[in-house]
Every structure is written in structure tokens, then in C-alpha cells.
Amino acid sequence: MHYMFGREETLTCIVDVPLKDSKDLPLCLGYKTTRVSVFVPIYLKDDGYVLSPKNSLSQYYPLPRGAELASLQASGALPSPLPAYHISAVEYALGYSFWLAVAFGIASLILERAIKRRRQRSLHTDLLPSTSPPELRTKTDRWLAAEATKLLKEGEAVQHQAYGTNQELNGTLSAVSVRALYAVLTNQRLLLIQARLGAFGPLRENRSVTEFARASIRLVAQDERHLRFHFEDGSHTDFFAEWSERHLSNQKRFLSDVPRLLGEQRPLETEGFAPG
């Protein structure tokens, strides 16, 4: 990426004129713009008409004004009226790209927060949390249910299941450290089944299982699809549930019911950091 700093002047010829400079170089009538950059462009100014050597757009002369300009136009040395020129919207956009990027970033943040608030409201219900088995509508639903069944102890039953990751997925580079997780809540334990992160959806595989006794879970902090499970020993683990239910049918039910089933809850904002 090319970074810029300082002022950059650009000369653009509009029309040739029968004038020469002190070095006998033919001139053209054009216009000048000035772009100010601090690594990226922050300002573009239209400096108006100038005269510039046709074959060297690195120097310019201010256009005469008043009586001198009128005299040159009357003699035919300069066109009358002066030809119009237009700085394109694209050029202006590039010239103010810093502020456009700032505006886009603010708009994206506002939209993201609005989506989070709407999703959070959609998870609220006055109904008691469900403890019945999850729905099995998709292939991955059925695979996960079968995989969880292999792990059950005597008297243990699955109440909720979902798919997600151990941290927020913010791009290609972050995917290197992100682990895909299937979360299964039973009447006795929380099971986290680790899998590889699939490019086109959840991979139906079990690479390892981490288990936590339900009695060891002290509270669940939540920010929309981000759940943080706090344990009696002071440790915690994060789970970012996938919002879409295209691959697994119980995502929203998991987010709505699991925090309420596991006792005390609090928003992630109270923990002293901005959640992902």
C-alpha cells in the first residue's frame, strides 16, 4: 500500500493556448488541485485556473486577472469565456478518503450495535427455559446429537446444543487462532467438542472434548451471541455461537435458554472490557 504525507499538487491541461513562457515553452490552460495527506488523503482543494508548460506538468503560472486577463482574451491568446472544467466525484472521494473511511467506520459501528441490540431483544422471552431435547432438522443437528450420545453417562440427557467458536472471527488472519466448537449442555455437564474451522460451514468432526460439570459453572455473562462461562475456580471460557441456523437448528434457543438454566447472569459489559 502506498502511503502519502504532506501536500501534492496536480496540474491538468484543458486546452492549448498560443502563449509561451520565459523558456519559450508552449503553454496550456489548465487547472490545479491540491491534495493534503496524512498517510491517506484528508483534503482536496480546487485551486482554479493556471497556465502550465504542455510537456512539463510540474510547474505552473497563475492565470492573469482583471484587465490583463481581458486583454489576453481580446487578443485570442486565451479563450473567452474560459472553458469549464469538472473535478469528478471519484476524485473528490479519493481526496477525502480519510473522512469517508471514518464515516464508514462510524456507520458500521452504529449498524453493528443496532443489529446486536435487535438480536439481544429477540432472545428475550418470558417462557421458562426449555430442557427438552434439541430439534434435529439438519444433517449436522443429527450428527452432533449422535456424537453427544456417545459421550453420555448413565442418567445423562442432552438439553441444548449449538455450534460456534472460541473467539470472534474477524478475518482471514484471526482464523488461524480460532477453534470451532460444538457446545452440548446436558443435565449434568457442559461439553465442548473441538473441530477444525470449515471454510463453507461446520465440519462434522470430533477432535477432542472438554467437559465441565454443571455444578462448577458459577454464572454466564452474555453479549448477544457471545457467552462467557465462569467457573467456581475463577477460570472462564468463551463461546461465540453462530447466529445463522442454516446448519444447526437450535442456535437461538441455546443463546436464550442456556444462560438462564445455569443460574446467575450478567452482561459482558460489566466485566470491564468491550466484548467481541
WOPE-V224157 format. One record per residue. N is the residue number from 1. PHI is phi as a letter, one per 30 degrees, with the letter a starting at -180 (* if undefined). PSI is psi in whole degrees, -180 to 180 (NA if undefined). OMEGA is omega in radians with two decimals (NA if undefined). Layout:
BEGIN
n->(N | N)
phi->(PHI | PHI)
psi->(PSI | PSI)
omega->(OMEGA | OMEGA)
END
This chain:
BEGIN
n->(1 | 2 | 3 | 4 | 5 | 6 | 7 | 8 | 9 | 10 | 11 | 12 | 13 | 14 | 15 | 16 | 17 | 18 | 19 | 20 | 21 | 22 | 23 | 24 | 25 | 26 | 27 | 28 | 29 | 30 | 31 | 32 | 33 | 34 | 35 | 36 | 37 | 38 | 39 | 40 | 41 | 42 | 43 | 44 | 45 | 46 | 47 | 48 | 49 | 50 | 51 | 52 | 53 | 54 | 55 | 56 | 57 | 58 | 59 | 60 | 61 | 62 | 63 | 64 | 65 | 66 | 67 | 68 | 69 | 70 | 71 | 72 | 73 | 74 | 75 | 76 | 77 | 78 | 79 | 80 | 81 | 82 | 83 | 84 | 85 | 86 | 87 | 88 | 89 | 90 | 91 | 92 | 93 | 94 | 95 | 96 | 97 | 98 | 99 | 100 | 101 | 102 | 103 | 104 | 105 | 106 | 107 | 108 | 109 | 110 | 111 | 112 | 113 | 114 | 115 | 116 | 117 | 118 | 119 | 120 | 121 | 122 | 123 | 124 | 125 | 126 | 127 | 128 | 129 | 130 | 131 | 132 | 133 | 134 | 135 | 136 | 137 | 138 | 139 | 140 | 141 | 142 | 143 | 144 | 145 | 146 | 147 | 148 | 149 | 150 | 151 | 152 | 153 | 154 | 155 | 156 | 157 | 158 | 159 | 160 | 161 | 162 | 163 | 164 | 165 | 166 | 167 | 168 | 169 | 170 | 171 | 172 | 173 | 174 | 175 | 176 | 177 | 178 | 179 | 180 | 181 | 182 | 183 | 184 | 185 | 186 | 187 | 188 | 189 | 190 | 191 | 192 | 193 | 194 | 195 | 196 | 197 | 198 | 199 | 200 | 201 | 202 | 203 | 204 | 205 | 206 | 207 | 208 | 209 | 210 | 211 | 212 | 213 | 214 | 215 | 216 | 217 | 218 | 219 | 220 | 221 | 222 | 223 | 224 | 225 | 226 | 227 | 228 | 229 | 230 | 231 | 232 | 233 | 234 | 235 | 236 | 237 | 238 | 239 | 240 | 241 | 242 | 243 | 244 | 245 | 246 | 247 | 248 | 249 | 250 | 251 | 252 | 253 | 254 | 255 | 256 | 257 | 258 | 259 | 260 | 261 | 262 | 263 | 264 | 265 | 266 | 267 | 268 | 269 | 270 | 271 | 272 | 273 | 274 | 275 | 276)
phi->(* | c | c | b | b | j | c | b | c | b | c | b | d | c | a | d | b | d | b | b | d | d | c | i | c | d | c | b | d | b | b | b | b | b | c | c | b | b | i | b | d | b | a | b | c | d | d | i | d | b | c | b | e | d | c | b | d | c | b | a | b | e | d | e | b | h | d | d | d | d | d | d | d | d | d | i | d | b | d | b | d | d | d | d | b | b | c | d | d | d | d | d | d | d | d | c | d | d | d | d | d | d | d | d | d | d | d | d | d | d | d | d | d | d | d | d | d | d | d | d | d | d | d | d | a | d | d | d | d | d | b | d | e | d | d | b | c | c | d | d | e | d | d | d | d | d | d | d | e | d | c | d | c | d | i | c | b | d | c | b | b | a | b | a | b | d | a | d | c | c | k | d | d | d | d | d | c | d | c | d | b | c | c | b | c | c | d | b | b | c | c | c | c | d | b | d | d | d | d | b | k | d | d | d | a | b | c | a | b | c | b | b | d | e | d | d | d | d | a | b | c | b | b | h | c | c | c | c | c | c | c | d | d | j | d | a | b | c | b | c | d | d | d | d | c | d | c | b | c | c | d | d | d | d | d | d | c | d | e | d | d | c | j | e | b | a | d | d | d | d | c | i | b | d | d | d)
psi->(137 | 118 | 146 | 155 | 130 | -158 | 140 | 119 | 139 | 130 | 134 | 121 | 140 | -49 | 144 | 148 | 155 | 52 | 152 | 155 | -172 | -17 | 13 | 28 | 134 | 145 | 160 | 154 | 128 | -162 | 159 | 139 | 151 | 126 | 129 | 130 | 143 | 84 | -42 | 154 | 134 | -11 | 139 | 126 | 135 | 110 | -3 | -164 | 146 | 167 | 136 | 143 | 133 | -38 | 10 | 86 | 40 | -6 | 160 | 166 | 137 | 143 | 131 | 154 | 171 | -131 | -36 | -42 | -44 | -38 | -43 | -36 | -38 | -33 | -9 | 1 | -28 | 144 | 148 | 118 | 168 | 137 | 142 | 153 | 164 | 125 | 120 | 157 | -33 | -42 | -41 | -41 | -42 | -38 | -28 | 29 | -31 | -48 | -33 | -40 | -40 | -46 | -42 | -41 | -42 | -45 | -40 | -40 | -44 | -44 | -42 | -42 | -37 | -41 | -41 | -44 | -41 | -42 | -41 | -42 | -36 | -21 | -14 | 136 | 148 | -4 | 151 | 146 | 141 | 143 | 10 | 160 | 149 | 157 | 146 | 78 | -24 | 168 | -40 | -35 | -50 | -37 | -46 | -40 | -42 | -39 | -40 | -37 | -36 | -23 | -6 | 144 | 174 | 131 | 5 | 139 | 143 | 134 | -35 | 152 | 151 | 168 | 144 | -155 | 167 | -12 | 167 | 136 | 108 | 19 | -179 | -43 | -39 | -22 | -21 | -38 | -3 | 137 | 134 | 140 | 138 | 124 | 129 | 122 | 123 | -179 | -3 | -31 | 163 | 121 | 131 | 110 | 119 | 140 | 170 | 156 | 119 | 145 | -30 | 14 | 177 | 137 | 130 | 84 | 155 | 104 | -26 | 162 | 131 | 133 | 147 | 131 | 138 | -35 | -19 | -9 | 116 | -43 | 167 | 119 | 142 | 138 | 98 | -109 | 5 | 117 | 135 | 116 | 120 | 137 | 161 | -27 | 4 | -8 | 171 | 164 | 145 | 146 | 120 | 101 | 138 | 132 | -38 | 143 | 26 | -40 | -36 | 138 | -5 | 22 | -52 | -36 | -40 | -48 | -35 | -40 | -38 | -46 | -35 | -31 | -26 | 24 | -141 | 141 | 158 | 155 | 150 | -26 | -23 | -2 | 7 | 16 | 161 | 116 | 153 | NA)
omega->(-3.12 | 3.12 | -3.09 | 3.10 | 3.10 | -3.07 | 3.09 | -3.13 | 3.14 | 3.14 | 3.13 | 3.11 | 3.07 | -3.09 | 3.06 | 3.10 | -3.12 | 3.11 | 3.09 | 3.12 | -3.08 | 3.10 | 3.12 | 3.10 | 3.12 | -3.07 | 2.97 | 3.03 | -3.12 | 3.09 | -3.08 | 2.99 | 3.10 | 3.11 | 3.11 | -3.07 | 2.91 | -3.01 | 3.02 | -3.12 | 3.11 | -3.04 | 3.07 | -3.11 | 3.03 | -3.08 | 3.07 | -3.05 | 3.01 | 2.97 | -3.06 | 3.02 | -3.04 | -3.03 | -3.13 | -3.10 | 3.10 | 3.09 | -3.09 | 3.09 | 3.11 | 3.11 | 3.10 | -3.14 | 3.00 | -3.05 | -3.13 | 3.11 | 3.14 | 3.13 | 3.13 | 3.10 | -3.14 | -3.14 | -3.12 | 3.13 | 3.07 | -3.11 | 3.08 | 0.00 | 3.08 | -3.10 | 3.12 | 3.02 | -3.03 | 3.01 | -3.01 | 3.09 | 3.12 | -3.14 | 3.08 | 3.14 | 3.10 | -3.13 | 3.13 | -3.02 | 3.13 | -3.09 | 3.06 | 3.11 | 3.10 | -3.14 | 3.12 | 3.14 | 3.12 | 3.14 | 3.13 | 3.13 | 3.12 | 3.13 | -3.14 | -3.14 | 3.11 | 3.11 | 3.13 | -3.14 | 3.14 | 3.11 | -3.14 | 3.12 | -3.11 | 3.14 | -3.10 | 3.09 | 3.07 | 3.12 | 3.06 | 3.12 | -3.09 | 3.02 | 3.11 | -3.12 | 3.13 | 3.07 | -3.10 | -3.08 | -3.06 | 3.10 | -3.11 | 3.01 | -3.05 | 3.10 | -3.11 | 3.11 | 3.13 | -3.14 | 3.13 | -3.13 | 3.13 | -3.03 | -3.03 | 3.04 | 3.14 | 3.12 | -3.10 | -3.13 | 3.13 | 3.10 | -3.11 | 3.05 | -3.11 | 3.11 | 3.09 | -3.13 | -3.13 | 3.07 | -3.12 | 3.12 | -3.03 | 3.13 | -3.06 | -3.08 | -3.12 | -3.12 | -3.14 | -3.07 | -3.10 | 3.07 | 3.03 | -3.10 | 2.88 | 3.13 | 3.13 | 3.07 | 3.06 | 3.09 | -3.14 | -2.99 | 2.88 | -3.13 | 3.06 | -3.11 | -3.09 | 3.08 | 3.02 | 3.13 | -3.12 | 3.14 | -3.05 | -3.14 | -3.11 | 3.03 | -3.11 | -3.13 | 3.12 | -3.12 | 3.06 | -3.12 | 2.99 | -3.09 | 3.11 | 3.06 | 3.14 | -3.12 | -3.12 | -3.12 | -3.06 | 3.14 | 3.09 | 3.03 | -3.02 | 2.92 | -3.12 | -3.08 | 3.14 | 3.06 | 3.04 | -3.13 | 3.11 | -3.07 | -3.08 | -3.12 | 3.12 | 3.13 | 3.07 | 3.06 | -3.08 | 3.08 | 3.09 | -3.10 | 3.02 | -3.08 | -3.11 | 3.07 | 3.12 | -3.07 | 3.11 | -2.91 | -2.97 | -3.05 | -3.08 | 3.09 | 3.10 | -3.10 | -3.10 | -2.96 | -3.03 | 3.11 | -3.13 | 3.12 | -3.03 | 2.96 | -3.03 | 3.12 | 2.98 | 3.12 | 3.11 | -3.11 | -3.10 | -3.05 | 3.01 | 3.07 | 3.10 | -3.09 | 3.09 | NA)
END
